[in-house]
Amino acid sequence: MPEDFLPASWDDRTVADFRELLAKRLGPLAVALFDAKMRGEDMASLVGDPKLGSPTMHKMKSMVRAMKSLG
């Protein structure tokens, strides 16, 4: 996990709880974006993925803004 991505106080349970919150409030695309970031991947790797509804880069950036508004 990228060390500078999450607050130092977050443990595995906190990460799991946050993933559940993302799923409930924003759906599977938000969870996929979060998971990609946790793996150190760029969000561009998810653009056009048919399993996620073939999101565009614009959709991805909008989702990142929505995710940031939760915190």
CHARMM-style PDB file with segment names, atoms N, HN, CA, C and O in Angstrom:
ATOM      1  N   MET     1       0.848  -1.171   0.000  1.00  0.00      PROA
ATOM      2  CA  MET     1       0.000   0.000   0.000  1.00  0.00      PROA
ATOM      3  C   MET     1       0.894   1.236   0.000  1.00  0.00      PROA
ATOM      4  O   MET     1       1.865   1.291   0.755  1.00  0.00      PROA
ATOM      5  N   PRO     2       0.585   2.220  -0.828  1.00  0.00      PROA
ATOM      6  CA  PRO     2       1.387   3.443  -0.815  1.00  0.00      PROA
ATOM      7  C   PRO     2       1.347   4.095   0.564  1.00  0.00      PROA
ATOM      8  O   PRO     2       0.273   4.373   1.096  1.00  0.00      PROA
ATOM      9  N   GLU     3       2.509   4.332   1.131  1.00  0.00      PROA
ATOM     10  HN  GLU     3       3.382   4.107   0.699  1.00  0.00      PROA
ATOM     11  CA  GLU     3       2.587   4.809   2.507  1.00  0.00      PROA
ATOM     12  C   GLU     3       1.961   6.183   2.721  1.00  0.00      PROA
ATOM     13  O   GLU     3       1.444   6.464   3.803  1.00  0.00      PROA
ATOM     14  N   ASP     4       2.000   7.033   1.713  1.00  0.00      PROA
ATOM     15  HN  ASP     4       2.420   6.804   0.834  1.00  0.00      PROA
ATOM     16  CA  ASP     4       1.486   8.390   1.889  1.00  0.00      PROA
ATOM     17  C   ASP     4       0.013   8.522   1.503  1.00  0.00      PROA
ATOM     18  O   ASP     4      -0.540   9.620   1.554  1.00  0.00      PROA
ATOM     19  N   PHE     5      -0.622   7.423   1.121  1.00  0.00      PROA
ATOM     20  HN  PHE     5      -0.172   6.531   1.080  1.00  0.00      PROA
ATOM     21  CA  PHE     5      -2.003   7.488   0.654  1.00  0.00      PROA
ATOM     22  C   PHE     5      -3.008   7.556   1.801  1.00  0.00      PROA
ATOM     23  O   PHE     5      -3.977   8.311   1.724  1.00  0.00      PROA
ATOM     24  N   LEU     6      -2.794   6.788   2.853  1.00  0.00      PROA
ATOM     25  HN  LEU     6      -2.006   6.175   2.915  1.00  0.00      PROA
ATOM     26  CA  LEU     6      -3.735   6.727   3.964  1.00  0.00      PROA
ATOM     27  C   LEU     6      -3.118   7.292   5.232  1.00  0.00      PROA
ATOM     28  O   LEU     6      -1.900   7.256   5.408  1.00  0.00      PROA
ATOM     29  N   PRO     7      -3.960   7.814   6.116  1.00  0.00      PROA
ATOM     30  CA  PRO     7      -3.443   8.251   7.417  1.00  0.00      PROA
ATOM     31  C   PRO     7      -2.776   7.082   8.143  1.00  0.00      PROA
ATOM     32  O   PRO     7      -3.219   5.939   8.025  1.00  0.00      PROA
ATOM     33  N   ALA     8      -1.738   7.364   8.875  1.00  0.00      PROA
ATOM     34  HN  ALA     8      -1.378   8.293   8.972  1.00  0.00      PROA
ATOM     35  CA  ALA     8      -0.994   6.318   9.591  1.00  0.00      PROA
ATOM     36  C   ALA     8      -1.865   5.552  10.571  1.00  0.00      PROA
ATOM     37  O   ALA     8      -1.577   4.398  10.887  1.00  0.00      PROA
ATOM     38  N   SER     9      -2.919   6.177  11.049  1.00  0.00      PROA
ATOM     39  HN  SER     9      -3.153   7.115  10.792  1.00  0.00      PROA
ATOM     40  CA  SER     9      -3.779   5.542  12.050  1.00  0.00      PROA
ATOM     41  C   SER     9      -4.726   4.494  11.460  1.00  0.00      PROA
ATOM     42  O   SER     9      -5.381   3.777  12.217  1.00  0.00      PROA
ATOM     43  N   TRP    10      -4.815   4.386  10.136  1.00  0.00      PROA
ATOM     44  HN  TRP    10      -4.283   4.968   9.522  1.00  0.00      PROA
ATOM     45  CA  TRP    10      -5.738   3.435   9.517  1.00  0.00      PROA
ATOM     46  C   TRP    10      -5.169   2.028   9.568  1.00  0.00      PROA
ATOM     47  O   TRP    10      -4.048   1.785   9.122  1.00  0.00      PROA
ATOM     48  N   ASP    11      -5.951   1.097  10.118  1.00  0.00      PROA
ATOM     49  HN  ASP    11      -6.862   1.294  10.481  1.00  0.00      PROA
ATOM     50  CA  ASP    11      -5.571  -0.306  10.121  1.00  0.00      PROA
ATOM     51  C   ASP    11      -6.430  -1.050   9.093  1.00  0.00      PROA
ATOM     52  O   ASP    11      -7.233  -0.438   8.389  1.00  0.00      PROA
ATOM     53  N   ASP    12      -6.258  -2.359   9.014  1.00  0.00      PROA
ATOM     54  HN  ASP    12      -5.606  -2.856   9.587  1.00  0.00      PROA
ATOM     55  CA  ASP    12      -7.006  -3.149   8.020  1.00  0.00      PROA
ATOM     56  C   ASP    12      -8.514  -3.026   8.196  1.00  0.00      PROA
ATOM     57  O   ASP    12      -9.249  -2.984   7.209  1.00  0.00      PROA
ATOM     58  N   ARG    13      -8.981  -2.968   9.431  1.00  0.00      PROA
ATOM     59  HN  ARG    13      -8.384  -3.002  10.232  1.00  0.00      PROA
ATOM     60  CA  ARG    13     -10.426  -2.850   9.688  1.00  0.00      PROA
ATOM     61  C   ARG    13     -10.953  -1.503   9.191  1.00  0.00      PROA
ATOM     62  O   ARG    13     -12.040  -1.432   8.616  1.00  0.00      PROA
ATOM     63  N   THR    14     -10.188  -0.445   9.411  1.00  0.00      PROA
ATOM     64  HN  THR    14      -9.306  -0.503   9.878  1.00  0.00      PROA
ATOM     65  CA  THR    14     -10.603   0.888   8.954  1.00  0.00      PROA
ATOM     66  C   THR    14     -10.677   0.932   7.435  1.00  0.00      PROA
ATOM     67  O   THR    14     -11.601   1.514   6.867  1.00  0.00      PROA
ATOM     68  N   VAL    15      -9.701   0.316   6.783  1.00  0.00      PROA
ATOM     69  HN  VAL    15      -8.950  -0.157   7.244  1.00  0.00      PROA
ATOM     70  CA  VAL    15      -9.701   0.259   5.319  1.00  0.00      PROA
ATOM     71  C   VAL    15     -10.930  -0.505   4.828  1.00  0.00      PROA
ATOM     72  O   VAL    15     -11.595  -0.067   3.889  1.00  0.00      PROA
ATOM     73  N   ALA    16     -11.237  -1.638   5.453  1.00  0.00      PROA
ATOM     74  HN  ALA    16     -10.697  -1.993   6.216  1.00  0.00      PROA
ATOM     75  CA  ALA    16     -12.406  -2.431   5.069  1.00  0.00      PROA
ATOM     76  C   ALA    16     -13.694  -1.635   5.285  1.00  0.00      PROA
ATOM     77  O   ALA    16     -14.595  -1.679   4.448  1.00  0.00      PROA
ATOM     78  N   ASP    17     -13.784  -0.920   6.385  1.00  0.00      PROA
ATOM     79  HN  ASP    17     -13.051  -0.885   7.065  1.00  0.00      PROA
ATOM     80  CA  ASP    17     -14.968  -0.091   6.650  1.00  0.00      PROA
ATOM     81  C   ASP    17     -15.122   1.006   5.604  1.00  0.00      PROA
ATOM     82  O   ASP    17     -16.234   1.298   5.164  1.00  0.00      PROA
ATOM     83  N   PHE    18     -14.012   1.609   5.210  1.00  0.00      PROA
ATOM     84  HN  PHE    18     -13.109   1.372   5.568  1.00  0.00      PROA
ATOM     85  CA  PHE    18     -14.061   2.667   4.210  1.00  0.00      PROA
ATOM     86  C   PHE    18     -14.492   2.098   2.855  1.00  0.00      PROA
ATOM     87  O   PHE    18     -15.267   2.733   2.139  1.00  0.00      PROA
ATOM     88  N   ARG    19     -14.001   0.915   2.500  1.00  0.00      PROA
ATOM     89  HN  ARG    19     -13.372   0.400   3.081  1.00  0.00      PROA
ATOM     90  CA  ARG    19     -14.421   0.272   1.257  1.00  0.00      PROA
ATOM     91  C   ARG    19     -15.935   0.027   1.267  1.00  0.00      PROA
ATOM     92  O   ARG    19     -16.605   0.220   0.253  1.00  0.00      PROA
ATOM     93  N   GLU    20     -16.466  -0.396   2.413  1.00  0.00      PROA
ATOM     94  HN  GLU    20     -15.922  -0.552   3.237  1.00  0.00      PROA
ATOM     95  CA  GLU    20     -17.916  -0.608   2.533  1.00  0.00      PROA
ATOM     96  C   GLU    20     -18.668   0.703   2.356  1.00  0.00      PROA
ATOM     97  O   GLU    20     -19.701   0.738   1.687  1.00  0.00      PROA
ATOM     98  N   LEU    21     -18.169   1.769   2.942  1.00  0.00      PROA
ATOM     99  HN  LEU    21     -17.331   1.741   3.485  1.00  0.00      PROA
ATOM    100  CA  LEU    21     -18.786   3.088   2.792  1.00  0.00      PROA
ATOM    101  C   LEU    21     -18.785   3.507   1.323  1.00  0.00      PROA
ATOM    102  O   LEU    21     -19.796   3.988   0.812  1.00  0.00      PROA
ATOM    103  N   LEU    22     -17.661   3.325   0.652  1.00  0.00      PROA
ATOM    104  HN  LEU    22     -16.839   2.934   1.067  1.00  0.00      PROA
ATOM    105  CA  LEU    22     -17.586   3.665  -0.770  1.00  0.00      PROA
ATOM    106  C   LEU    22     -18.608   2.869  -1.570  1.00  0.00      PROA
ATOM    107  O   LEU    22     -19.297   3.419  -2.430  1.00  0.00      PROA
ATOM    108  N   ALA    23     -18.705   1.585  -1.290  1.00  0.00      PROA
ATOM    109  HN  ALA    23     -18.145   1.138  -0.592  1.00  0.00      PROA
ATOM    110  CA  ALA    23     -19.646   0.728  -2.023  1.00  0.00      PROA
ATOM    111  C   ALA    23     -21.087   1.189  -1.817  1.00  0.00      PROA
ATOM    112  O   ALA    23     -21.867   1.255  -2.768  1.00  0.00      PROA
ATOM    113  N   LYS    24     -21.432   1.505  -0.578  1.00  0.00      PROA
ATOM    114  HN  LYS    24     -20.799   1.452   0.194  1.00  0.00      PROA
ATOM    115  CA  LYS    24     -22.808   1.930  -0.271  1.00  0.00      PROA
ATOM    116  C   LYS    24     -23.152   3.267  -0.893  1.00  0.00      PROA
ATOM    117  O   LYS    24     -24.215   3.432  -1.492  1.00  0.00      PROA
ATOM    118  N   ARG    25     -22.249   4.216  -0.746  1.00  0.00      PROA
ATOM    119  HN  ARG    25     -21.386   4.082  -0.259  1.00  0.00      PROA
ATOM    120  CA  ARG    25     -22.568   5.587  -1.171  1.00  0.00      PROA
ATOM    121  C   ARG    25     -22.277   5.862  -2.635  1.00  0.00      PROA
ATOM    122  O   ARG    25     -23.005   6.615  -3.281  1.00  0.00      PROA
ATOM    123  N   LEU    26     -21.210   5.254  -3.172  1.00  0.00      PROA
ATOM    124  HN  LEU    26     -20.619   4.641  -2.647  1.00  0.00      PROA
ATOM    125  CA  LEU    26     -20.790   5.622  -4.526  1.00  0.00      PROA
ATOM    126  C   LEU    26     -20.739   4.466  -5.514  1.00  0.00      PROA
ATOM    127  O   LEU    26     -20.664   4.690  -6.722  1.00  0.00      PROA
ATOM    128  N   GLY    27     -20.778   3.242  -5.022  1.00  0.00      PROA
ATOM    129  HN  GLY    27     -20.839   3.060  -4.041  1.00  0.00      PROA
ATOM    130  CA  GLY    27     -20.832   2.097  -5.917  1.00  0.00      PROA
ATOM    131  C   GLY    27     -19.489   1.460  -6.243  1.00  0.00      PROA
ATOM    132  O   GLY    27     -18.450   1.841  -5.704  1.00  0.00      PROA
ATOM    133  N   PRO    28     -19.540   0.477  -7.143  1.00  0.00      PROA
ATOM    134  CA  PRO    28     -18.362  -0.337  -7.435  1.00  0.00      PROA
ATOM    135  C   PRO    28     -17.209   0.417  -8.099  1.00  0.00      PROA
ATOM    136  O   PRO    28     -16.049   0.044  -7.926  1.00  0.00      PROA
ATOM    137  N   LEU    29     -17.510   1.454  -8.841  1.00  0.00      PROA
ATOM    138  HN  LEU    29     -18.452   1.757  -8.982  1.00  0.00      PROA
ATOM    139  CA  LEU    29     -16.426   2.218  -9.470  1.00  0.00      PROA
ATOM    140  C   LEU    29     -15.547   2.878  -8.405  1.00  0.00      PROA
ATOM    141  O   LEU    29     -14.323   2.896  -8.531  1.00  0.00      PROA
ATOM    142  N   ALA    30     -16.167   3.411  -7.370  1.00  0.00      PROA
ATOM    143  HN  ALA    30     -17.162   3.396  -7.268  1.00  0.00      PROA
ATOM    144  CA  ALA    30     -15.397   4.039  -6.292  1.00  0.00      PROA
ATOM    145  C   ALA    30     -14.511   3.015  -5.589  1.00  0.00      PROA
ATOM    146  O   ALA    30     -13.357   3.304  -5.270  1.00  0.00      PROA
ATOM    147  N   VAL    31     -15.045   1.826  -5.348  1.00  0.00      PROA
ATOM    148  HN  VAL    31     -15.982   1.591  -5.606  1.00  0.00      PROA
ATOM    149  CA  VAL    31     -14.255   0.773  -4.703  1.00  0.00      PROA
ATOM    150  C   VAL    31     -13.086   0.374  -5.601  1.00  0.00      PROA
ATOM    151  O   VAL    31     -11.966   0.191  -5.124  1.00  0.00      PROA
ATOM    152  N   ALA    32     -13.349   0.238  -6.902  1.00  0.00      PROA
ATOM    153  HN  ALA    32     -14.259   0.386  -7.290  1.00  0.00      PROA
ATOM    154  CA  ALA    32     -12.285  -0.126  -7.841  1.00  0.00      PROA
ATOM    155  C   ALA    32     -11.195   0.941  -7.886  1.00  0.00      PROA
ATOM    156  O   ALA    32     -10.009   0.614  -7.942  1.00  0.00      PROA
ATOM    157  N   LEU    33     -11.586   2.207  -7.862  1.00  0.00      PROA
ATOM    158  HN  LEU    33     -12.549   2.473  -7.817  1.00  0.00      PROA
ATOM    159  CA  LEU    33     -10.602   3.297  -7.832  1.00  0.00      PROA
ATOM    160  C   LEU    33      -9.766   3.252  -6.554  1.00  0.00      PROA
ATOM    161  O   LEU    33      -8.544   3.395  -6.600  1.00  0.00      PROA
ATOM    162  N   PHE    34     -10.419   3.057  -5.433  1.00  0.00      PROA
ATOM    163  HN  PHE    34     -11.411   2.941  -5.396  1.00  0.00      PROA
ATOM    164  CA  PHE    34      -9.721   2.971  -4.148  1.00  0.00      PROA
ATOM    165  C   PHE    34      -8.743   1.792  -4.158  1.00  0.00      PROA
ATOM    166  O   PHE    34      -7.589   1.934  -3.753  1.00  0.00      PROA
ATOM    167  N   ASP    35      -9.206   0.640  -4.619  1.00  0.00      PROA
ATOM    168  HN  ASP    35     -10.143   0.525  -4.948  1.00  0.00      PROA
ATOM    169  CA  ASP    35      -8.345  -0.540  -4.659  1.00  0.00      PROA
ATOM    170  C   ASP    35      -7.140  -0.330  -5.582  1.00  0.00      PROA
ATOM    171  O   ASP    35      -6.026  -0.744  -5.263  1.00  0.00      PROA
ATOM    172  N   ALA    36      -7.375   0.315  -6.725  1.00  0.00      PROA
ATOM    173  HN  ALA    36      -8.281   0.652  -6.984  1.00  0.00      PROA
ATOM    174  CA  ALA    36      -6.267   0.602  -7.646  1.00  0.00      PROA
ATOM    175  C   ALA    36      -5.240   1.506  -6.973  1.00  0.00      PROA
ATOM    176  O   ALA    36      -4.035   1.279  -7.082  1.00  0.00      PROA
ATOM    177  N   LYS    37      -5.715   2.510  -6.294  1.00  0.00      PROA
ATOM    178  HN  LYS    37      -6.693   2.695  -6.206  1.00  0.00      PROA
ATOM    179  CA  LYS    37      -4.804   3.422  -5.587  1.00  0.00      PROA
ATOM    180  C   LYS    37      -4.029   2.668  -4.506  1.00  0.00      PROA
ATOM    181  O   LYS    37      -2.838   2.909  -4.311  1.00  0.00      PROA
ATOM    182  N   MET    38      -4.701   1.764  -3.812  1.00  0.00      PROA
ATOM    183  HN  MET    38      -5.668   1.569  -3.971  1.00  0.00      PROA
ATOM    184  CA  MET    38      -4.040   0.971  -2.774  1.00  0.00      PROA
ATOM    185  C   MET    38      -2.925   0.090  -3.360  1.00  0.00      PROA
ATOM    186  O   MET    38      -1.924  -0.184  -2.697  1.00  0.00      PROA
ATOM    187  N   ARG    39      -3.115  -0.344  -4.605  1.00  0.00      PROA
ATOM    188  HN  ARG    39      -3.928  -0.121  -5.143  1.00  0.00      PROA
ATOM    189  CA  ARG    39      -2.100  -1.163  -5.267  1.00  0.00      PROA
ATOM    190  C   ARG    39      -1.024  -0.311  -5.937  1.00  0.00      PROA
ATOM    191  O   ARG    39      -0.072  -0.846  -6.505  1.00  0.00      PROA
ATOM    192  N   GLY    40      -1.172   1.005  -5.872  1.00  0.00      PROA
ATOM    193  HN  GLY    40      -1.946   1.440  -5.411  1.00  0.00      PROA
ATOM    194  CA  GLY    40      -0.198   1.903  -6.481  1.00  0.00      PROA
ATOM    195  C   GLY    40      -0.415   2.110  -7.968  1.00  0.00      PROA
ATOM    196  O   GLY    40       0.480   2.585  -8.667  1.00  0.00      PROA
ATOM    197  N   GLU    41      -1.601   1.758  -8.460  1.00  0.00      PROA
ATOM    198  HN  GLU    41      -2.329   1.373  -7.892  1.00  0.00      PROA
ATOM    199  CA  GLU    41      -1.922   1.908  -9.876  1.00  0.00      PROA
ATOM    200  C   GLU    41      -2.535   3.273 -10.155  1.00  0.00      PROA
ATOM    201  O   GLU    41      -3.074   3.921  -9.258  1.00  0.00      PROA
ATOM    202  N   ASP    42      -2.448   3.693 -11.391  1.00  0.00      PROA
ATOM    203  HN  ASP    42      -2.011   3.166 -12.120  1.00  0.00      PROA
ATOM    204  CA  ASP    42      -3.045   4.935 -11.844  1.00  0.00      PROA
ATOM    205  C   ASP    42      -4.503   4.684 -12.212  1.00  0.00      PROA
ATOM    206  O   ASP    42      -4.843   3.589 -12.659  1.00  0.00      PROA
ATOM    207  N   MET    43      -5.366   5.677 -12.033  1.00  0.00      PROA
ATOM    208  HN  MET    43      -5.089   6.566 -11.670  1.00  0.00      PROA
ATOM    209  CA  MET    43      -6.772   5.478 -12.354  1.00  0.00      PROA
ATOM    210  C   MET    43      -6.990   5.257 -13.835  1.00  0.00      PROA
ATOM    211  O   MET    43      -8.025   4.719 -14.230  1.00  0.00      PROA
ATOM    212  N   ALA    44      -6.050   5.653 -14.657  1.00  0.00      PROA
ATOM    213  HN  ALA    44      -5.210   6.090 -14.337  1.00  0.00      PROA
ATOM    214  CA  ALA    44      -6.189   5.443 -16.100  1.00  0.00      PROA
ATOM    215  C   ALA    44      -6.274   3.961 -16.445  1.00  0.00      PROA
ATOM    216  O   ALA    44      -6.787   3.601 -17.505  1.00  0.00      PROA
ATOM    217  N   SER    45      -5.779   3.104 -15.565  1.00  0.00      PROA
ATOM    218  HN  SER    45      -5.362   3.396 -14.704  1.00  0.00      PROA
ATOM    219  CA  SER    45      -5.842   1.664 -15.828  1.00  0.00      PROA
ATOM    220  C   SER    45      -7.275   1.139 -15.822  1.00  0.00      PROA
ATOM    221  O   SER    45      -7.532   0.043 -16.319  1.00  0.00      PROA
ATOM    222  N   LEU    46      -8.201   1.903 -15.270  1.00  0.00      PROA
ATOM    223  HN  LEU    46      -7.992   2.794 -14.866  1.00  0.00      PROA
ATOM    224  CA  LEU    46      -9.604   1.479 -15.189  1.00  0.00      PROA
ATOM    225  C   LEU    46     -10.488   2.083 -16.276  1.00  0.00      PROA
ATOM    226  O   LEU    46     -11.633   1.667 -16.449  1.00  0.00      PROA
ATOM    227  N   VAL    47      -9.960   3.061 -17.008  1.00  0.00      PROA
ATOM    228  HN  VAL    47      -9.029   3.399 -16.867  1.00  0.00      PROA
ATOM    229  CA  VAL    47     -10.739   3.707 -18.065  1.00  0.00      PROA
ATOM    230  C   VAL    47     -11.129   2.667 -19.110  1.00  0.00      PROA
ATOM    231  O   VAL    47     -10.290   1.915 -19.606  1.00  0.00      PROA
ATOM    232  N   GLY    48     -12.420   2.641 -19.431  1.00  0.00      PROA
ATOM    233  HN  GLY    48     -13.101   3.252 -19.028  1.00  0.00      PROA
ATOM    234  CA  GLY    48     -12.927   1.740 -20.456  1.00  0.00      PROA
ATOM    235  C   GLY    48     -13.150   0.306 -20.004  1.00  0.00      PROA
ATOM    236  O   GLY    48     -13.519  -0.540 -20.818  1.00  0.00      PROA
ATOM    237  N   ASP    49     -12.937   0.012 -18.731  1.00  0.00      PROA
ATOM    238  HN  ASP    49     -12.638   0.699 -18.069  1.00  0.00      PROA
ATOM    239  CA  ASP    49     -13.117  -1.357 -18.233  1.00  0.00      PROA
ATOM    240  C   ASP    49     -14.601  -1.728 -18.299  1.00  0.00      PROA
ATOM    241  O   ASP    49     -15.416  -1.108 -17.616  1.00  0.00      PROA
ATOM    242  N   PRO    50     -14.966  -2.723 -19.105  1.00  0.00      PROA
ATOM    243  CA  PRO    50     -16.375  -3.081 -19.254  1.00  0.00      PROA
ATOM    244  C   PRO    50     -17.014  -3.596 -17.958  1.00  0.00      PROA
ATOM    245  O   PRO    50     -18.226  -3.473 -17.784  1.00  0.00      PROA
ATOM    246  N   LYS    51     -16.221  -4.168 -17.053  1.00  0.00      PROA
ATOM    247  HN  LYS    51     -15.236  -4.268 -17.195  1.00  0.00      PROA
ATOM    248  CA  LYS    51     -16.768  -4.654 -15.781  1.00  0.00      PROA
ATOM    249  C   LYS    51     -17.242  -3.499 -14.903  1.00  0.00      PROA
ATOM    250  O   LYS    51     -18.034  -3.697 -13.981  1.00  0.00      PROA
ATOM    251  N   LEU    52     -16.754  -2.293 -15.193  1.00  0.00      PROA
ATOM    252  HN  LEU    52     -16.110  -2.133 -15.942  1.00  0.00      PROA
ATOM    253  CA  LEU    52     -17.119  -1.107 -14.410  1.00  0.00      PROA
ATOM    254  C   LEU    52     -18.025  -0.171 -15.191  1.00  0.00      PROA
ATOM    255  O   LEU    52     -18.236   0.971 -14.785  1.00  0.00      PROA
ATOM    256  N   GLY    53     -18.557  -0.642 -16.301  1.00  0.00      PROA
ATOM    257  HN  GLY    53     -18.385  -1.570 -16.631  1.00  0.00      PROA
ATOM    258  CA  GLY    53     -19.439   0.192 -17.114  1.00  0.00      PROA
ATOM    259  C   GLY    53     -18.694   1.056 -18.114  1.00  0.00      PROA
ATOM    260  O   GLY    53     -19.232   2.056 -18.591  1.00  0.00      PROA
ATOM    261  N   SER    54     -17.463   0.684 -18.436  1.00  0.00      PROA
ATOM    262  HN  SER    54     -17.027  -0.128 -18.048  1.00  0.00      PROA
ATOM    263  CA  SER    54     -16.622   1.412 -19.405  1.00  0.00      PROA
ATOM    264  C   SER    54     -16.511   2.900 -19.082  1.00  0.00      PROA
ATOM    265  O   SER    54     -16.845   3.740 -19.918  1.00  0.00      PROA
ATOM    266  N   PRO    55     -16.043   3.237 -17.872  1.00  0.00      PROA
ATOM    267  CA  PRO    55     -15.973   4.651 -17.496  1.00  0.00      PROA
ATOM    268  C   PRO    55     -14.953   5.436 -18.316  1.00  0.00      PROA
ATOM    269  O   PRO    55     -13.917   4.913 -18.726  1.00  0.00      PROA
ATOM    270  N   THR    56     -15.277   6.698 -18.540  1.00  0.00      PROA
ATOM    271  HN  THR    56     -16.119   7.123 -18.207  1.00  0.00      PROA
ATOM    272  CA  THR    56     -14.358   7.611 -19.215  1.00  0.00      PROA
ATOM    273  C   THR    56     -13.447   8.258 -18.166  1.00  0.00      PROA
ATOM    274  O   THR    56     -13.694   8.143 -16.966  1.00  0.00      PROA
ATOM    275  N   MET    57     -12.402   8.931 -18.627  1.00  0.00      PROA
ATOM    276  HN  MET    57     -12.202   9.023 -19.602  1.00  0.00      PROA
ATOM    277  CA  MET    57     -11.517   9.635 -17.697  1.00  0.00      PROA
ATOM    278  C   MET    57     -12.295  10.728 -16.964  1.00  0.00      PROA
ATOM    279  O   MET    57     -12.052  10.977 -15.783  1.00  0.00      PROA
ATOM    280  N   HSD    58     -13.222  11.376 -17.655  1.00  0.00      PROA
ATOM    281  HN  HSD    58     -13.420  11.174 -18.615  1.00  0.00      PROA
ATOM    282  CA  HSD    58     -14.046  12.400 -17.006  1.00  0.00      PROA
ATOM    283  C   HSD    58     -14.851  11.795 -15.858  1.00  0.00      PROA
ATOM    284  O   HSD    58     -14.923  12.377 -14.775  1.00  0.00      PROA
ATOM    285  N   LYS    59     -15.452  10.636 -16.090  1.00  0.00      PROA
ATOM    286  HN  LYS    59     -15.393  10.164 -16.970  1.00  0.00      PROA
ATOM    287  CA  LYS    59     -16.225   9.953 -15.056  1.00  0.00      PROA
ATOM    288  C   LYS    59     -15.331   9.580 -13.868  1.00  0.00      PROA
ATOM    289  O   LYS    59     -15.736   9.691 -12.710  1.00  0.00      PROA
ATOM    290  N   MET    60     -14.120   9.140 -14.176  1.00  0.00      PROA
ATOM    291  HN  MET    60     -13.791   9.050 -15.116  1.00  0.00      PROA
ATOM    292  CA  MET    60     -13.184   8.758 -13.110  1.00  0.00      PROA
ATOM    293  C   MET    60     -12.823   9.970 -12.254  1.00  0.00      PROA
ATOM    294  O   MET    60     -12.806   9.884 -11.026  1.00  0.00      PROA
ATOM    295  N   LYS    61     -12.538  11.088 -12.899  1.00  0.00      PROA
ATOM    296  HN  LYS    61     -12.553  11.158 -13.896  1.00  0.00      PROA
ATOM    297  CA  LYS    61     -12.178  12.293 -12.144  1.00  0.00      PROA
ATOM    298  C   LYS    61     -13.356  12.777 -11.303  1.00  0.00      PROA
ATOM    299  O   LYS    61     -13.168  13.230 -10.174  1.00  0.00      PROA
ATOM    300  N   SER    62     -14.558  12.686 -11.842  1.00  0.00      PROA
ATOM    301  HN  SER    62     -14.711  12.318 -12.759  1.00  0.00      PROA
ATOM    302  CA  SER    62     -15.743  13.063 -11.071  1.00  0.00      PROA
ATOM    303  C   SER    62     -15.910  12.158  -9.853  1.00  0.00      PROA
ATOM    304  O   SER    62     -16.281  12.621  -8.775  1.00  0.00      PROA
ATOM    305  N   MET    63     -15.637  10.879 -10.029  1.00  0.00      PROA
ATOM    306  HN  MET    63     -15.336  10.503 -10.905  1.00  0.00      PROA
ATOM    307  CA  MET    63     -15.752   9.933  -8.926  1.00  0.00      PROA
ATOM    308  C   MET    63     -14.706  10.228  -7.848  1.00  0.00      PROA
ATOM    309  O   MET    63     -15.001  10.146  -6.656  1.00  0.00      PROA
ATOM    310  N   VAL    64     -13.499  10.566  -8.262  1.00  0.00      PROA
ATOM    311  HN  VAL    64     -13.259  10.633  -9.230  1.00  0.00      PROA
ATOM    312  CA  VAL    64     -12.460  10.917  -7.279  1.00  0.00      PROA
ATOM    313  C   VAL    64     -12.897  12.118  -6.450  1.00  0.00      PROA
ATOM    314  O   VAL    64     -12.688  12.145  -5.238  1.00  0.00      PROA
ATOM    315  N   ARG    65     -13.504  13.117  -7.098  1.00  0.00      PROA
ATOM    316  HN  ARG    65     -13.674  13.096  -8.083  1.00  0.00      PROA
ATOM    317  CA  ARG    65     -14.003  14.284  -6.350  1.00  0.00      PROA
ATOM    318  C   ARG    65     -15.085  13.866  -5.357  1.00  0.00      PROA
ATOM    319  O   ARG    65     -15.110  14.335  -4.219  1.00  0.00      PROA
ATOM    320  N   ALA    66     -15.973  12.985  -5.796  1.00  0.00      PROA
ATOM    321  HN  ALA    66     -15.953  12.604  -6.720  1.00  0.00      PROA
ATOM    322  CA  ALA    66     -17.044  12.501  -4.893  1.00  0.00      PROA
ATOM    323  C   ALA    66     -16.439  11.725  -3.720  1.00  0.00      PROA
ATOM    324  O   ALA    66     -16.904  11.850  -2.587  1.00  0.00      PROA
ATOM    325  N   MET    67     -15.422  10.939  -3.988  1.00  0.00      PROA
ATOM    326  HN  MET    67     -15.045  10.838  -4.909  1.00  0.00      PROA
ATOM    327  CA  MET    67     -14.758  10.167  -2.932  1.00  0.00      PROA
ATOM    328  C   MET    67     -14.098  11.099  -1.920  1.00  0.00      PROA
ATOM    329  O   MET    67     -14.173  10.868  -0.714  1.00  0.00      PROA
ATOM    330  N   LYS    68     -13.461  12.136  -2.409  1.00  0.00      PROA
ATOM    331  HN  LYS    68     -13.401  12.324  -3.389  1.00  0.00      PROA
ATOM    332  CA  LYS    68     -12.792  13.095  -1.512  1.00  0.00      PROA
ATOM    333  C   LYS    68     -13.807  13.828  -0.640  1.00  0.00      PROA
ATOM    334  O   LYS    68     -13.501  14.207   0.491  1.00  0.00      PROA
ATOM    335  N   SER    69     -15.004  14.025  -1.162  1.00  0.00      PROA
ATOM    336  HN  SER    69     -15.252  13.717  -2.080  1.00  0.00      PROA
ATOM    337  CA  SER    69     -16.013  14.747  -0.396  1.00  0.00      PROA
ATOM    338  C   SER    69     -16.527  13.925   0.782  1.00  0.00      PROA
ATOM    339  O   SER    69     -17.108  14.480   1.715  1.00  0.00      PROA
ATOM    340  N   LEU    70     -16.318  12.597   0.749  1.00  0.00      PROA
ATOM    341  HN  LEU    70     -15.847  12.146  -0.009  1.00  0.00      PROA
ATOM    342  CA  LEU    70     -16.721  11.747   1.881  1.00  0.00      PROA
ATOM    343  C   LEU    70     -15.820  11.952   3.090  1.00  0.00      PROA
ATOM    344  O   LEU    70     -16.252  11.793   4.231  1.00  0.00      PROA
ATOM    345  N   GLY    71     -14.575  12.304   2.836  1.00  0.00      PROA
ATOM    346  HN  GLY    71     -14.223  12.433   1.909  1.00  0.00      PROA
ATOM    347  CA  GLY    71     -13.604  12.400   3.928  1.00  0.00      PROA
ATOM    348  C   GLY    71     -13.553  13.750   4.469  1.00  0.00      PROA
ATOM    349  OT1 GLY    71     -12.788  14.015   5.396  1.00  0.00      PROA
TER     350      GLY     71
END
